């Protein structure tokens, strides 16, 4: 069983976001982690490997800093990693998906896994775009996955409940919280990860150039949300307070 996991490195969920003097997100001193939803994908890949055999390859698009997250995946139990440095500052979901799909197209794969979304941009687009480019089916927000006889039976979340989908392999699946509980890398795994292969590629190695994968969407500006206003207490007798509250909601807050 050949399993590929698409992984992204993101800001730590506890990181304090700041905007620099140029209006860009200040990355200085911010801890980077493996996208939490991608951790579920890595864990699921390892469980499938342990049950059915095969190997797990983790692929990511990013600069040298992404190696830390890839090493974490290797320490968890993945067999090899591939890092593609796009060599450009502006990347969007089109850029990332195009590079990932091109990298994966040169591999053998039965299953492609990824997180349902990244916690930084929250677009939930990349895995679906990869599936479209490769011409394989995709099942999103999977909370249960069973593989047998060249098919997968996946349970995923839908509005108001869940559904079960059967799909032929190869296919793409995106992991939702509840699919599993990611393992912590063991000391042995951490030591072994240092010896596992990590391929470092650039666009030219994939037969791509910057023009082919140039971002189609650009962030015009970044800004932090306004500080939350202090609460207001409406004094008086219940009847008078209720009247004043309704008036304030209508005339000041303008929500009724």
C-alpha positions as CSV (number, residue, x, y, z in Angstrom):
1,X,0.0,0.0,0.0
2,X,1.5,3.3,-1.1
3,X,0.3,6.2,1.0
4,X,1.1,9.9,0.5
5,X,0.3,12.6,3.1
6,X,0.1,16.3,2.1
7,X,1.4,18.3,5.0
8,X,1.6,22.0,5.8
9,X,3.6,23.8,8.4
10,X,1.6,26.6,10.2
11,X,1.9,29.0,13.1
12,X,1.6,27.5,16.6
13,X,-2.0,27.7,17.7
14,X,-0.8,29.6,20.8
15,X,1.1,32.2,18.7
16,X,0.4,35.8,19.1
17,X,-0.2,37.4,15.6
18,X,1.3,40.8,15.0
19,X,1.4,43.1,11.9
20,X,4.7,44.7,11.0
21,X,5.4,48.3,9.8
22,X,4.9,47.2,6.2
23,X,1.4,45.7,6.9
24,X,2.6,42.1,6.7
25,X,2.3,39.3,9.3
26,X,5.3,39.4,11.5
27,X,6.8,35.9,11.6
28,X,9.7,36.8,13.8
29,X,9.9,34.6,16.9
30,X,6.8,32.7,16.0
31,X,6.9,28.9,16.6
32,X,5.9,26.8,13.7
33,X,4.2,23.4,14.0
34,X,2.7,20.7,11.8
35,X,-0.9,21.7,10.9
36,X,-3.0,19.9,13.5
37,X,-5.4,18.5,11.0
38,X,-2.5,17.1,9.0
39,X,-1.4,15.3,12.2
40,X,-4.6,13.3,12.0
41,X,-3.7,12.5,8.4
42,X,-0.2,11.3,9.2
43,X,-1.5,9.2,12.1
44,X,-4.2,7.6,9.8
45,X,-1.5,6.8,7.2
46,X,0.6,5.1,9.8
47,X,-2.3,3.0,11.0
48,X,-3.2,1.9,7.5
49,X,0.5,1.0,7.0
50,X,0.6,-1.0,10.2
51,X,-2.5,-2.9,9.2
52,X,-2.0,-3.4,5.5
53,X,1.7,-2.9,5.0
54,X,3.4,-0.5,2.6
55,X,5.1,2.8,3.1
56,X,4.2,6.4,3.9
57,X,5.6,9.5,2.1
58,X,5.0,12.9,3.5
59,X,5.1,15.8,1.0
60,X,5.1,19.5,1.8
61,X,5.6,22.8,-0.1
62,X,7.7,25.4,1.7
63,X,11.2,26.7,2.5
64,X,13.9,25.2,4.7
65,X,11.8,25.8,7.8
66,X,9.3,23.1,6.8
67,X,11.9,20.4,7.5
68,X,11.1,20.5,11.2
69,X,7.5,19.4,10.6
70,X,8.6,16.8,8.1
71,X,11.0,15.4,10.6
72,X,8.2,15.2,13.1
73,X,6.2,13.1,10.6
74,X,9.3,10.9,10.1
75,X,9.7,10.5,13.8
76,X,6.1,9.5,14.1
77,X,6.8,6.7,11.7
78,X,6.6,7.9,8.1
79,X,9.2,6.3,5.8
80,X,10.3,9.3,3.7
81,X,9.7,13.0,3.1
82,X,9.7,15.3,0.1
83,X,10.0,19.0,0.4
84,X,9.5,21.3,-2.5
85,X,10.7,24.9,-2.2
86,X,8.6,27.1,-4.5
87,X,11.2,29.8,-4.4
88,X,8.6,32.6,-4.2
89,X,7.0,34.7,-1.5
90,X,3.5,34.8,-2.9
91,X,1.8,31.4,-3.0
92,X,-1.9,30.5,-2.8
93,X,-4.0,27.3,-2.9
94,X,-3.6,27.0,-6.7
95,X,0.2,27.3,-6.3
96,X,0.4,24.7,-3.5
97,X,-2.0,22.2,-5.1
98,X,-0.3,22.4,-8.5
99,X,3.1,21.7,-6.9
100,X,1.9,18.9,-4.7
101,X,0.0,17.3,-7.5
102,X,3.0,17.4,-9.8
103,X,5.3,16.0,-7.1
104,X,2.8,13.2,-6.3
105,X,2.2,12.4,-10.0
106,X,5.8,11.1,-10.1
107,X,5.1,8.7,-7.2
108,X,3.2,5.5,-6.8
109,X,0.1,6.0,-4.6
110,X,-3.0,4.2,-3.6
111,X,-4.1,6.7,-0.9
112,X,-3.5,10.4,-0.5
113,X,-4.3,11.9,2.9
114,X,-4.3,15.5,4.2
115,X,-6.0,17.6,6.8
116,X,-9.5,18.9,6.1
117,X,-8.1,22.5,6.3
118,X,-5.1,24.5,7.5
119,X,-5.5,26.4,10.7
120,X,-3.9,29.5,9.3
121,X,-5.8,30.3,6.1
122,X,-8.7,27.9,6.7
123,X,-9.5,27.6,3.0
124,X,-10.0,23.8,2.8
125,X,-9.1,23.9,-0.9
126,X,-5.7,22.2,-1.4
127,X,-6.6,18.5,-1.1
128,X,-9.6,18.9,-3.4
129,X,-7.6,20.7,-5.9
130,X,-4.9,18.0,-5.8
131,X,-7.6,15.4,-6.4
132,X,-9.0,17.3,-9.3
133,X,-5.6,17.7,-11.0
134,X,-4.7,14.0,-10.5
135,X,-8.2,12.9,-11.6
136,X,-9.0,10.9,-8.6
137,X,-12.1,11.0,-6.2
138,X,-12.0,12.9,-2.9
139,X,-13.8,12.4,0.4
140,X,-13.7,15.3,2.8
141,X,-13.9,15.6,6.6
142,X,-13.4,11.9,7.2
143,X,-13.9,10.6,10.8
144,X,-13.6,6.9,10.0
145,X,-11.7,5.1,7.2
146,X,-11.5,1.4,6.3
147,X,-9.4,0.1,3.5
148,X,-9.9,-3.3,1.8
149,X,-9.8,-5.0,-1.6
150,X,-8.8,-1.9,-3.5
151,X,-11.7,0.1,-2.0
152,X,-12.2,2.5,0.8
153,X,-15.2,3.0,3.0
154,X,-15.2,6.4,4.6
155,X,-17.5,8.0,7.1
156,X,-17.6,11.8,6.9
157,X,-19.4,14.6,8.5
158,X,-22.3,16.4,6.7
159,X,-24.7,19.0,8.0
160,X,-26.8,17.5,10.7
161,X,-25.1,14.1,10.7
162,X,-22.7,11.8,8.9
163,X,-22.6,9.6,5.7
164,X,-20.8,6.6,4.6
165,X,-19.1,6.6,1.2
166,X,-17.5,3.8,-0.8
167,X,-14.8,4.8,-3.3
168,X,-12.3,2.9,-5.5
169,X,-8.6,3.6,-4.9
170,X,-6.6,5.6,-5.6
171,X,-8.4,8.4,-3.8
172,X,-7.9,11.5,-1.7
173,X,-9.2,11.7,1.9
174,X,-9.1,14.7,4.2
175,X,-8.9,14.1,8.0
176,X,-11.3,15.7,10.5
177,X,-10.9,15.8,14.3
178,X,-12.2,12.5,15.7
179,X,-10.6,10.3,13.0
180,X,-7.9,9.2,15.5
181,X,-5.6,10.4,18.2
182,X,-2.1,11.3,16.8
183,X,0.8,9.6,18.5
184,X,3.7,11.4,20.1
185,X,7.1,10.6,18.5
186,X,9.1,8.3,20.6
187,X,12.8,8.8,21.4
188,X,13.6,5.9,19.1
189,X,11.5,7.4,16.4
190,X,13.2,10.8,16.7
191,X,16.6,9.2,16.4
192,X,15.5,7.1,13.4
193,X,14.0,10.1,11.7
194,X,17.5,11.6,11.3
195,X,18.5,8.7,9.1
196,X,15.3,8.6,7.0
197,X,15.4,10.1,3.5
198,X,14.2,13.6,2.9
199,X,14.2,14.8,-0.7
200,X,14.6,18.5,-1.3
201,X,13.4,19.8,-4.6
202,X,12.8,23.0,-6.4
203,X,10.3,23.8,-9.2
204,X,12.8,22.9,-11.9
205,X,13.2,19.4,-10.5
206,X,9.4,18.8,-11.2
207,X,9.5,20.4,-14.7
208,X,7.7,23.5,-13.5
209,X,8.6,27.2,-13.6
210,X,7.3,30.1,-11.5
211,X,5.0,31.3,-14.2
212,X,3.1,28.0,-14.4
213,X,2.3,28.0,-10.7
214,X,2.1,31.8,-10.0
215,X,-0.5,32.7,-7.4
216,X,-3.9,33.7,-8.7
217,X,-5.0,35.2,-5.5
218,X,-3.1,37.9,-3.5
219,X,-3.8,39.2,-0.1
220,X,-4.3,43.0,-0.4
221,X,-3.9,43.8,3.3
222,X,-3.8,42.2,6.7
223,X,-5.4,43.6,9.8
224,X,-6.1,42.5,13.4
225,X,-9.7,42.4,14.6
226,X,-10.9,45.4,16.7
227,X,-10.6,45.1,20.4
228,X,-13.7,43.9,22.0
229,X,-15.7,46.7,23.6
230,X,-16.4,46.6,27.3
231,X,-19.7,45.2,28.5
232,X,-22.5,47.5,29.5
233,X,-24.7,47.0,32.5
234,X,-28.3,48.3,32.3
235,X,-29.4,49.4,35.8
236,X,-32.9,49.9,37.2
237,X,-36.0,47.9,37.9
238,X,-36.6,44.9,35.6
239,X,-39.3,46.5,33.5
240,X,-37.3,49.8,33.0
241,X,-34.0,47.9,32.4
242,X,-35.7,45.7,29.8
243,X,-37.0,48.8,28.0
244,X,-33.6,50.5,28.1
245,X,-31.8,47.3,27.0
246,X,-34.1,46.9,23.9
247,X,-33.5,50.6,23.1
248,X,-29.7,50.2,23.3
249,X,-29.8,47.1,21.2
250,X,-31.8,48.9,18.5
251,X,-30.2,52.3,18.6
252,X,-26.6,51.7,19.7
253,X,-25.7,48.1,18.8
254,X,-28.1,48.2,15.8
255,X,-28.7,44.4,16.0
256,X,-32.5,44.5,16.3
